[in-house]
């Protein structure tokens, strides 16, 4: 009996050897099929994913439509940067694009040859660096300060007081600073009352950039702490309790727990701020342009408005705006690459 069993097993083994590789469950083809099935099981088909997420997709359609209409479709209007665009060539400004003569790179050549443009670029970057150094760290410090307040009522009142200036218009903000630092302001009147000569800081071109930064800090620093407070609220209190039990003081806990929790948010907002470096406040600077002169207050936005829109040289203004957009995109990509090198995610992943 054992003699008859052995040949059958050998014959089965030989038959198994003669079986094609694709029919063997342990073959390479079988493994590829199993891997494909597993991959297909892990990632549903597009139709299944659409049926699963159709409610969320329908909810985002209005936002996508607004984004297309007001953001992406107007990008096509940058074609006027290569034209001598005249909206009065037709009753429809869109039709006038097709009827305006092409000038090629003439508008860009005029911009690069204009010394006022380079002066506006210099003022823009100077204001950006001042705001980055003097303004950007303040919301972080305020968030840490509010987060350290134990009493909820005191914390709520402090947040409300800091948030309030964000809802003021720039006209009101400039008016408040004028009543304090202007020639007829509180400081000047107090100095004259004590026999000194009054000062007018609002018309001093030398300190104008610092004054603009102070206005931005007073208006928007309180609003900027919202993001940092949201990040701090995600930190587990158990970490602070464990650190306190290990003997860590307040500074140690802030350095080893609080700041690492804020690091990803700081990196993200820093990348976004660098990408917005060429936008330093159009309305704020335009309101104070006449007081200090264009030499101190001219930035790219006011330059585009004054030389392009006000003089109705729309092709020139579009060319300047296109340069600003391209440079801003380059700054975002560069800053995001630096964030990746520092181990942070940035605006988007690698």
HELIX and SHEET records of a PDB file:
HELIX    1   1 UNK A    2  UNK A   18  1                                  17    
HELIX    2   2 UNK A   21  UNK A   23  5                                   3    
HELIX    3   3 UNK A   28  UNK A   42  1                                  15    
HELIX    4   4 UNK A   46  UNK A   67  1                                  22    
HELIX    5   5 UNK A   68  UNK A   72  3                                   5    
HELIX    6   6 UNK A   73  UNK A   82  5                                  10    
HELIX    7   7 UNK A   87  UNK A   89  5                                   3    
HELIX    8   8 UNK A   93  UNK A   99  1                                   7    
HELIX    9   9 UNK A  106  UNK A  112  1                                   7    
HELIX   10  10 UNK A  115  UNK A  130  1                                  16    
HELIX   11  11 UNK A  131  UNK A  135  3                                   5    
HELIX   12  12 UNK A  136  UNK A  147  1                                  12    
HELIX   13  13 UNK A  152  UNK A  164  1                                  13    
HELIX   14  14 UNK A  165  UNK A  167  5                                   3    
HELIX   15  15 UNK A  170  UNK A  181  1                                  12    
HELIX   16  16 UNK A  186  UNK A  193  1                                   8    
HELIX   17  17 UNK A  201  UNK A  203  5                                   3    
HELIX   18  18 UNK A  208  UNK A  233  1                                  26    
HELIX   19  19 UNK A  237  UNK A  245  1                                   9    
HELIX   20  20 UNK A  250  UNK A  253  1                                   4    
HELIX   21  21 UNK A  254  UNK A  258  3                                   5    
HELIX   22  22 UNK A  259  UNK A  275  1                                  17    
HELIX   23  23 UNK A  282  UNK A  287  1                                   6    
HELIX   24  24 UNK A  289  UNK A  292  1                                   4    
HELIX   25  25 UNK A  294  UNK A  297  1                                   4    
HELIX   26  26 UNK A  300  UNK A  304  1                                   5    
HELIX   27  27 UNK A  305  UNK A  309  3                                   5    
HELIX   28  28 UNK A  314  UNK A  341  1                                  28    
END                                                                             
